[in-house]
C-alpha cells in the first residue's frame, strides 16, 4: 500500500520503532499519513491485505494488555501475517530465563516482527540489539509508548484537522506514564502547546527539560485548551502512595463536567485506557459527545497496521 509517487518519494529508513525520540518529524508525519489511509480503508468494512503474507509476527507481552495487544494482533492478521501471542505466564521468563536468553530463543525462530511490552524501561531496545527482526516497543516501563502517541495524534487530526497551534492539556499521573512522555515529545514536535497538569507527587523531576507549561491547579491547566488528555493512575508502578485517597484525587484532578467547562466548548477528551471511572474521569464526561476515547481504539488498529507495513517494507529494501 505504500506508494512512492513523484510527489512523495520519502520512505522511513528506521528498522525498529523503539520510541518517538528516536525518529524524525518527517518519519512521524509519514506514519500518520499511512495510518490515515488505513483508517479510511477500514472505515466501512475492515480491509484484509497480503502485505505481510509469509511474515511471522510475535507479540511478546510481559504486562497485561487488552487494547494494545489485541490491536497489534488484529493489525497483523489484517495484513496477512502469521501472528503468535506470548505472555509472561507462557514464556520461560516465568521459570527464571533472562530477557537476553528469551531474545536468543526467539531469534532462532526467525520472526520478522517482534512487538514487545515490558515493565522495564529500555527492554525493547535491548531486545532489538539481540535479534535480527524489527522490534516495536509496545510500552517499556515508564519510558515510552510510541504507537499510542501516533494514534493519539491521528485522533486529534481527525477531529481538529491539524495539531500545530493547538493547546493540549495532559493531566494526571505524568510521573509513571509512558503515554505522557511519548505524547509530549510527538505533539511538541508537531507544534502543539502543551500544558501538564498534576500534583507535585506525580510530576517527574526532569519535567523542566521539556517545552511544557506545568500546572498544579487543574482548572487553570485546562483553561481554553483544545484537547484534554487524561491519564490512568498507575498504582502498580508507585513504590509509595503518591495521593491521599482516590476520592481526594478525583476531587482535585478527576475530570468532571464542572472542570471540563473551563476548556473550550469544542474541546475533545481523550484517555489511553483502561479508565478508572470516578478516579481520573467521571462517567458523564467519558461518555459524552466531547469524548473521543472510542475513536482512539479504532485509530489504534489503523496506526499499528501502518507501523507494521512500514517496518516490513523497510526490511525488504
C-alpha distance (Angstrom), angle and dihedral (degrees) to the residues before:
residue distance angle dihedral
X1 . . .
X2 3.81 . .
X3 3.79 106.4 .
X4 3.78 124.6 -156.6
X5 3.78 102.9 -160.5
X6 3.79 127.5 166.4
X7 3.79 87.5 -101.7
X8 3.80 93.5 52.8
X9 3.78 118.0 27.1
X10 3.78 94.0 154.0
X11 3.79 120.9 117.1
X12 3.82 121.1 172.1
X13 3.78 113.1 -110.5
X14 3.81 100.5 -158.3
X15 3.80 117.8 119.4
X16 3.81 97.6 -157.8
X17 3.80 136.0 29.5
X18 3.79 102.7 -139.3
X19 3.79 101.2 146.4
X20 3.79 144.3 -17.7
X21 3.80 90.6 -112.2
X22 3.82 89.5 62.7
X23 3.82 97.2 58.4
X24 3.81 133.9 60.7
X25 3.80 130.8 -109.9
X26 3.81 86.6 -111.1
X27 3.81 89.5 57.0
X28 3.80 90.7 48.4
X29 3.80 94.0 49.7
X30 3.81 89.8 48.8
X31 3.82 92.0 51.1
X32 3.81 91.1 47.6
X33 3.81 90.7 50.5
X34 3.80 92.0 49.6
X35 3.81 89.8 47.0
X36 3.80 90.3 52.1
X37 3.80 90.1 53.4
X38 3.79 92.3 51.8
X39 3.79 90.8 46.1
X40 3.82 90.7 54.0
X41 3.80 92.0 46.9
X42 3.81 92.0 49.7
X43 3.81 96.2 42.3
X44 3.79 99.5 96.9
X45 3.78 102.2 19.3
X46 3.81 125.4 3.8
X47 3.79 109.1 -106.0
X48 3.79 123.9 -137.1
X49 3.78 123.1 -150.8
X50 3.81 138.8 -179.1
X51 3.81 94.8 -139.2
X52 3.81 91.1 117.8
X53 3.79 97.1 34.3
X54 3.80 108.6 143.7
X55 3.81 91.4 19.9
X56 3.81 123.8 117.1
X57 3.79 120.2 -141.6
X58 3.81 120.8 -168.2
X59 3.80 119.2 -163.7
X60 3.81 105.9 -156.9
X61 3.80 110.3 -172.9
X62 3.80 121.2 177.6
X63 3.82 91.8 173.3
X64 3.81 130.2 52.7
X65 3.80 115.0 -89.5
X66 3.77 136.7 168.6
X67 3.80 108.1 167.5
X68 3.79 101.0 33.3
X69 3.80 98.3 43.2
X70 3.79 95.3 42.7
X71 3.82 93.1 46.3
X72 3.82 92.0 49.8
X73 3.80 89.0 48.6
X74 3.80 92.0 48.8
X75 3.81 92.0 44.7
X76 3.79 92.3 51.9
X77 3.80 93.9 47.0
X78 3.81 92.8 47.8
X79 3.80 87.8 54.4
X80 3.80 91.9 50.4
X81 3.81 100.4 -106.5
X82 3.78 126.0 145.2
X83 3.81 101.4 -115.2
X84 3.80 125.1 -156.9
X85 3.82 120.7 -173.3
X86 3.80 119.0 -153.2
X87 3.79 126.9 -179.9
X88 3.80 132.8 -171.4
X89 3.82 91.2 -99.4
X90 3.82 90.8 52.4
X91 3.81 95.1 47.2
X92 3.80 129.5 80.0
X93 3.81 88.6 -117.8
X94 3.80 84.6 85.1
X95 3.82 86.1 61.6
X96 3.79 93.9 50.3
X97 3.81 102.6 -86.5
X98 3.82 114.0 150.2
X99 3.80 122.8 -120.7
X100 3.82 90.4 -113.7
X101 3.82 91.9 53.2
X102 3.80 88.9 48.4
X103 3.80 88.7 53.2
X104 3.81 92.0 50.5
X105 3.81 90.8 49.4
X106 3.80 93.5 48.9
X107 3.80 92.1 45.1
X108 3.81 89.6 57.1
X109 3.81 87.4 60.6
X110 3.83 88.5 59.7
X111 3.81 100.5 -133.3
X112 3.81 119.2 -179.4
X113 3.81 98.6 -147.8
X114 3.79 129.2 28.5
X115 3.81 118.9 -169.3
X116 3.80 111.4 -165.6
X117 3.79 134.0 -168.3
X118 3.78 115.3 179.3
X119 3.80 137.5 166.2
X120 3.83 92.4 -129.4
X121 3.80 124.6 77.8
X122 3.80 111.1 -118.8
X123 3.81 95.9 22.5
X124 3.81 94.5 120.5
X125 3.81 91.5 48.8
X126 3.79 90.4 51.1
X127 3.80 90.6 51.1
X128 3.81 91.2 48.3
X129 3.81 88.6 60.6
X130 3.81 92.4 53.2
X131 3.82 102.9 45.0
X132 3.79 135.0 61.9
X133 3.81 96.3 -139.1
X134 3.81 133.3 78.4
X135 3.80 114.8 -82.3
X136 3.80 124.1 -151.9
X137 3.78 119.5 -163.8
X138 3.82 108.3 -133.7
X139 3.80 90.7 -180.0
X140 3.81 130.2 -41.4
X141 3.77 114.8 -157.4
X142 3.80 111.5 -71.1
X143 3.80 91.8 -30.0
X144 3.82 114.4 88.2
X145 3.80 145.2 -26.8
X146 3.82 103.4 -171.9
X147 3.81 101.1 177.0
X148 3.82 90.6 51.6
X149 3.80 90.1 55.4
X150 3.81 91.7 48.7
X151 3.81 93.1 49.7
X152 3.81 89.8 46.4
X153 3.81 89.9 53.3
X154 3.81 89.4 48.1
X155 3.82 90.2 51.6
X156 3.80 92.1 49.9
X157 3.81 92.3 48.8
X158 3.80 90.3 48.3
X159 3.80 90.5 57.5
X160 3.82 102.4 28.7
X161 3.85 101.2 30.1
X162 3.82 93.2 -132.8
X163 3.79 141.2 21.6
X164 3.79 103.1 -145.0
X165 3.81 110.9 105.9
X166 3.81 95.9 9.9
X167 3.80 120.2 133.9
X168 3.80 109.6 -129.7
X169 3.81 124.9 -173.8
X170 3.81 117.1 -158.8
X171 3.79 107.7 -164.8
X172 3.78 136.9 -170.4
X173 3.79 134.5 13.5
X174 3.81 98.7 21.5
X175 3.81 93.0 155.5
X176 3.80 96.8 65.5
X177 3.81 99.3 27.6
X178 3.80 121.4 111.3
X179 3.81 86.6 179.6
X180 3.81 90.7 59.7
X181 3.80 93.0 49.0
X182 3.82 94.8 49.5
X183 3.80 92.2 44.5
X184 3.80 93.6 48.8
X185 3.81 90.2 53.5
X186 3.81 96.2 43.4
X187 3.81 99.4 41.4
X188 3.81 91.6 45.5
X189 3.79 89.1 51.3
X190 3.82 89.7 53.8
X191 3.80 94.3 49.6
X192 3.81 105.3 -98.4
X193 3.80 122.5 146.8
X194 3.79 106.9 -127.5
X195 3.78 129.9 -153.7
X196 3.79 118.5 -167.9
X197 3.82 115.0 -153.2
X198 3.80 120.6 -170.5
X199 3.80 144.3 115.8
X200 3.81 114.4 -90.9
X201 3.79 90.8 -105.8
X202 3.81 90.8 61.3
X203 3.80 98.3 46.9
X204 3.83 119.9 98.9
X205 3.80 116.5 -121.9
X206 3.82 91.6 -121.9
X207 3.82 95.6 52.5
X208 3.81 88.5 114.2
X209 3.81 90.3 65.7
X210 3.81 91.1 67.0
X211 3.80 126.3 77.6
X212 3.80 95.0 -112.5
X213 3.78 139.6 117.3
X214 3.81 112.7 -122.8
X215 3.81 123.8 -146.1
X216 3.77 131.5 -178.8
X217 3.82 92.2 -171.3
X218 3.80 112.7 71.0
X219 3.79 97.2 -154.8
X220 3.79 90.4 55.1
X221 3.78 92.6 43.9
X222 3.80 96.0 53.7
X223 3.81 96.8 38.2
X224 3.83 109.4 134.2
X225 3.80 94.6 -12.6
X226 3.82 122.9 151.9
X227 3.80 96.7 -147.6
X228 3.80 132.1 31.9
X229 3.78 115.2 -163.9
X230 3.80 112.7 -169.2
X231 3.80 121.2 -161.3
X232 3.79 132.9 -149.9
X233 3.79 119.2 -110.3
X234 3.81 101.5 -114.7
X235 3.78 101.1 -149.8
X236 3.81 91.3 166.0
X237 3.83 90.5 66.8
X238 3.81 96.7 45.9
X239 3.80 113.6 103.6
X240 3.80 88.8 -167.6
X241 3.78 135.1 11.0
X242 3.81 109.8 -73.1
X243 3.81 95.5 -177.0
X244 3.84 132.5 42.5
X245 3.82 96.2 -127.5
X246 3.80 137.7 -25.3
X247 3.79 89.1 -111.3
X248 3.81 91.8 53.5
X249 3.80 90.9 46.6
X250 3.80 91.8 53.2
X251 3.79 91.1 49.7
X252 3.79 92.4 59.6
X253 3.81 105.8 22.0
X254 3.80 107.8 18.7
X255 3.80 114.3 106.0
X256 3.80 111.1 -119.1
X257 3.80 130.7 159.5
X258 3.80 93.7 -91.4
X259 3.82 93.7 55.0
X260 3.81 91.1 41.4
X261 3.82 89.2 58.4
X262 3.82 88.6 70.5
X263 3.82 91.4 64.6
X264 3.79 123.8 74.8
X265 3.79 113.7 -69.0
X266 3.80 90.9 -115.8
X267 3.81 95.4 43.8
X268 3.79 115.7 136.8
X269 3.81 123.9 -134.4
X270 3.81 121.5 -139.5
X271 3.80 136.7 -177.1
X272 3.83 127.3 174.8
X273 3.81 91.8 -144.7
X274 2.87 163.4 -110.8
X275 3.80 91.0 99.8
X276 3.77 125.3 -150.5
X277 3.79 99.7 -149.6
X278 3.76 112.8 -147.7
X279 3.81 91.2 21.1
X280 3.82 107.5 60.4
X281 3.76 99.1 5.3
X282 3.77 138.0 15.3
X283 3.80 118.4 -121.1
X284 3.81 91.0 -124.0
X285 3.83 88.9 60.7
X286 3.81 97.9 38.3
X287 3.79 90.6 56.5
X288 3.80 101.9 35.8
X289 3.82 128.5 105.3
X290 3.80 93.1 -94.7
X291 3.80 92.0 59.4
X292 3.82 115.7 99.8
X293 3.80 95.2 175.5
X294 3.81 93.7 117.9
X295 3.81 89.3 49.6
X296 3.81 89.0 56.5
X297 3.80 89.7 59.3
X298 3.81 91.2 51.0
X299 3.81 91.6 46.8
X300 3.80 88.7 51.2
X301 3.80 94.2 68.7
X302 3.82 92.9 46.9
X303 3.80 92.0 47.6
X304 3.78 93.7 50.1
X305 3.80 91.3 47.3
X306 3.80 88.0 55.0
X307 3.81 93.7 47.9
X308 3.81 93.0 48.3
X309 3.80 91.0 47.6
X310 3.81 94.2 48.8
X311 3.81 94.4 48.2
X312 3.80 92.2 46.6
X313 3.82 90.4 49.8
X314 3.79 90.4 49.2
X315 3.79 90.6 52.9
X316 3.81 91.0 52.6
X317 3.73 91.8 55.7
